[in-house]
Amino acid sequence: MEKDLLVVTVLGRDREGLVARITEDIATANANIVDIEQNVIHGLFSMFMLIDISNSDSGSGKICADLLRAGKSLNAEISITPFREYGGYNPTDGKSLLVMTIMGVDRPGIVAGVSKSLYKLGTNIERMRMIARGELITMEMIVNSKGISINTLRQEMRRVGDSLGIDIIVQPEDLSRWRKRLVVFDMDGTIVDVEIIDEMARVAGVGNEVSEITSKGMEGKIEFKESLKKRVAMLKGMHVSKLKKIRDNMKLTPGSEELIKTLRDMGFKLALISGGFSYFTDALKERLGFDYAYGNELVIRNGRLTGRVRGKIIDPKRKAEILNELAKKEGISKKEIVAIGDGANDRIMLKNAGLGIAFNAKDVLKDVADGSITKNNLKGLMYCLGINGRMER
């Protein structure tokens, strides 16, 4: 069949009717378009086609002449090459396709750095496109991993991302990528730009002591339940009016409010699962429109904290349990869930989700995540879900 295939490329200024005119000649010749890809970049039109002429009565010479004539009338450059000159292709050659979303501040060398690393791994770039350009540039690469494990690729892309100052998310290129329906966020250090318990401790005059324990917990050096109980105990006697002031002045992570609005507009269900406190998660649910919000309940008596929490503490295991409960409630699989967090308390939740993103996180979380996003790139999460720059406007 390869002797009956022609590769047709078209390049020129974009104009109405360009595609119609060229494909009309192909249809008139009774040739069939096997594959096609077309793009417009800054007014520059490009199109690639693979056409099958095996059932055409015109012959390759006439088809080529007609197409070249059409190109001349449209002021477009058209080139036609027999497919066999490219060395052929084995359609049974299995591919393991992975999609990489690359985001960061624009700078020279990003594509070169990533592609060089992929070449050294023995992978091949199948397709590449720019998704968004502005304050944050975002590109998407579809790569054939050729037997390289997805974990190996993630580790290498993490290294490359760190060296280039960009974020790279790696996920399988299959239908599950487009079926994400629920996005789950951690609160402290993710949606909110601080650790709220550290703010509480600062107001209570025990900031250094609590912050030290928080840091150890984030790195996984201390068990979460133990660290939470210790920290809450230090806040005993704090008046609820001080909590209210912290709640009313919560500073959101840059890009989080816009991201959540976009996700809601696109029909995603949104959940907040925090090892922090329901006093704050409930407020964010109302403020930002989350469908679900979970947090630990502070025990308050006579307007003051007792130094204890009520009920089952939301530790890593409990976060994963809530993830399962939400999947059942929404009637979806865990593959259809995206989870974003920043600390060791989010490990199991990220590992169990269809897509787990470490946000501005410690290495203990990056090691189990599908990729990581730095503080300034939270908005870029939407591009990992197939939402492009036009959709978000």
WODA-V887713 format. One record per run of one state. SS is the DSSP state (2 for helix, 1 for strand, 0 for the rest). FROM is the first residue (numbers start at 1). TO is the last residue. If there is no record, write none. Layout:
{{SS FROM TO} {SS FROM TO}}
This chain:
{{0 1 1} {2 2 4} {1 5 13} {0 14 17} {2 18 28} {0 29 31} {1 32 41} {0 42 43} {1 44 52} {0 53 58} {2 59 73} {0 74 75} {1 76 82} {2 83 86} {0 87 96} {1 97 104} {0 105 109} {2 110 121} {0 122 123} {1 124 132} {0 133 136} {1 137 144} {0 145 149} {2 150 164} {0 165 166} {1 167 172} {0 173 174} {2 175 179} {0 180 181} {1 182 185} {0 186 187} {1 188 188} {0 189 191} {1 192 192} {0 193 195} {2 196 204} {0 205 206} {2 207 218} {0 219 223} {2 224 234} {0 235 238} {1 239 239} {2 240 248} {0 249 251} {1 252 252} {0 253 255} {2 256 265} {0 266 268} {1 269 277} {2 278 288} {0 289 291} {1 292 301} {0 302 303} {1 304 310} {0 311 315} {2 316 330} {0 331 333} {2 334 336} {1 337 341} {0 342 343} {2 344 352} {0 353 354} {1 355 359} {0 360 362} {2 363 366} {0 367 370} {1 371 373} {0 374 374} {2 375 384} {0 385 388} {2 389 392} {0 393 393}}
